[in-house]
Amino acid sequence: MYPEIEEFLKIEDQLNQFKKKHAKVIDQLNALIDDYNAAVVKARDRVKKEGKSIGPFKFYKATKISWDVGILKNLLSEQQFSEVTTVVVDNDKMKLAIKSGKVPKDTVELAKIEQQEPRCKGPNKIGGL
């Protein structure tokens, strides 16, 4: 076995023993964390509703800008339009089109780019105990 996995299993066992030994305190802590998280959500909602900063909660407006592609296409030259736009393929729509035969699979396979990233599933960091 790899040393990183052995270390994880050792620490996981220590954590479980600690939680078992101090179960009452851990339960109280987890209840407080749940209450805290619920209070944060309510407080943030209130600040957004009031539209102003209150206590440690700071209100701000995030601006998201988007462009109407149809209007831009009419306003700009073809060269200008191509310089500021990109075509995005909806993967789910493409899969459906291939499956239904609306798009020839053999032809579009030439344009398919498949990338794989190394990933790992398993235990995650903990917020509460």
C-alpha positions as CSV (number, residue, x, y, z in Angstrom):
1,M,0.0,0.0,0.0
2,Y,1.1,3.6,-0.6
3,P,2.3,5.7,2.3
4,E,-0.3,8.4,1.6
5,I,-3.1,5.9,1.8
6,E,-1.7,4.4,5.0
7,E,-1.4,7.9,6.5
8,F,-5.0,8.7,5.5
9,L,-6.3,5.5,7.0
10,K,-4.4,6.1,10.3
11,I,-5.7,9.6,10.6
12,E,-9.2,8.6,9.7
13,D,-9.1,6.0,12.5
14,Q,-7.8,8.6,15.0
15,L,-10.5,11.0,14.0
16,N,-13.2,8.3,14.4
17,Q,-11.9,7.3,17.8
18,F,-11.8,11.0,18.9
19,K,-15.4,11.5,17.6
20,K,-16.5,8.3,19.5
21,K,-14.8,9.4,22.7
22,H,-16.2,12.9,22.6
23,A,-19.5,12.1,20.9
24,K,-21.6,14.5,23.1
25,V,-19.3,17.5,22.4
26,I,-19.1,16.6,18.7
27,D,-22.9,16.4,18.5
28,Q,-23.2,19.9,20.1
29,L,-20.6,21.3,17.8
30,N,-22.4,19.9,14.7
31,A,-25.7,21.3,15.9
32,L,-24.1,24.7,16.4
33,I,-22.5,24.5,12.9
34,D,-25.9,23.7,11.4
35,D,-27.5,26.7,13.3
36,Y,-24.7,29.0,12.2
37,N,-25.0,28.0,8.6
38,A,-28.8,28.5,8.6
39,A,-28.3,31.9,10.3
40,V,-25.8,32.9,7.6
41,V,-28.2,32.1,4.8
42,K,-31.0,34.0,6.5
43,A,-28.8,37.0,7.2
44,R,-27.5,37.1,3.6
45,D,-31.0,36.9,2.3
46,R,-32.0,39.9,4.6
47,V,-29.0,42.0,3.4
48,K,-30.0,41.3,-0.3
49,K,-33.6,42.2,0.4
50,E,-32.7,45.4,2.2
51,G,-30.1,46.4,-0.4
52,K,-27.5,47.6,2.1
53,S,-24.6,46.3,4.2
54,I,-25.6,45.3,7.7
55,G,-23.0,44.2,10.4
56,P,-20.4,41.9,8.9
57,F,-22.5,41.3,5.8
58,K,-21.5,43.5,2.9
59,F,-24.0,44.3,0.2
60,Y,-22.8,44.7,-3.4
61,K,-24.3,44.3,-6.9
62,A,-22.5,42.0,-9.3
63,T,-22.9,43.1,-12.9
64,K,-23.1,40.5,-15.6
65,I,-22.9,41.7,-19.1
66,S,-24.2,39.7,-22.0
67,W,-24.8,40.6,-25.6
68,D,-27.7,40.0,-28.0
69,V,-25.9,38.1,-30.8
70,G,-28.7,38.9,-33.3
71,I,-28.5,42.6,-32.8
72,L,-24.6,42.5,-32.9
73,K,-24.8,40.6,-36.2
74,N,-26.9,43.4,-37.7
75,L,-24.7,46.2,-36.3
76,L,-21.2,44.9,-37.1
77,S,-19.5,44.0,-40.3
78,E,-18.9,40.3,-40.8
79,Q,-15.2,40.6,-39.9
80,Q,-16.0,42.6,-36.7
81,F,-18.6,40.1,-35.8
82,S,-16.3,37.1,-36.2
83,E,-13.6,38.9,-34.1
84,V,-15.9,39.2,-31.1
85,T,-17.9,36.0,-31.2
86,T,-17.3,32.3,-30.8
87,V,-19.5,29.4,-31.6
88,V,-20.3,27.0,-28.7
89,V,-21.6,23.6,-29.4
90,D,-24.2,22.3,-26.9
91,N,-22.9,18.8,-26.2
92,D,-26.3,17.4,-25.1
93,K,-28.0,18.8,-28.3
94,M,-25.2,17.3,-30.4
95,K,-25.5,13.9,-28.8
96,L,-29.3,14.0,-29.5
97,A,-28.8,15.1,-33.1
98,I,-26.3,12.3,-33.7
99,K,-28.6,9.7,-32.0
100,S,-31.6,10.9,-34.0
101,G,-29.7,10.9,-37.3
102,K,-30.1,14.7,-37.9
103,V,-26.4,15.0,-37.9
104,P,-24.1,12.4,-39.6
105,K,-22.0,10.8,-36.9
106,D,-19.1,9.9,-39.1
107,T,-18.8,13.4,-40.4
108,V,-18.9,15.2,-37.1
109,E,-16.6,12.8,-35.4
110,L,-13.8,14.5,-37.3
111,A,-14.5,17.7,-35.2
112,K,-14.8,15.9,-31.9
113,I,-12.1,16.8,-29.3
114,E,-12.0,14.5,-26.3
115,Q,-9.9,15.4,-23.3
116,Q,-9.5,13.4,-20.1
117,E,-8.3,14.7,-16.8
118,P,-7.0,12.6,-13.9
119,R,-9.6,12.7,-11.0
120,C,-10.2,11.0,-7.8
121,K,-13.3,10.1,-5.9
122,G,-13.2,9.4,-2.2
123,P,-13.3,11.0,1.2
124,N,-13.5,14.8,1.2
125,K,-12.4,17.5,3.6
126,I,-14.8,18.0,6.5
127,G,-16.6,21.1,7.7
128,G,-18.1,19.8,10.8
129,L,-17.5,16.6,12.7
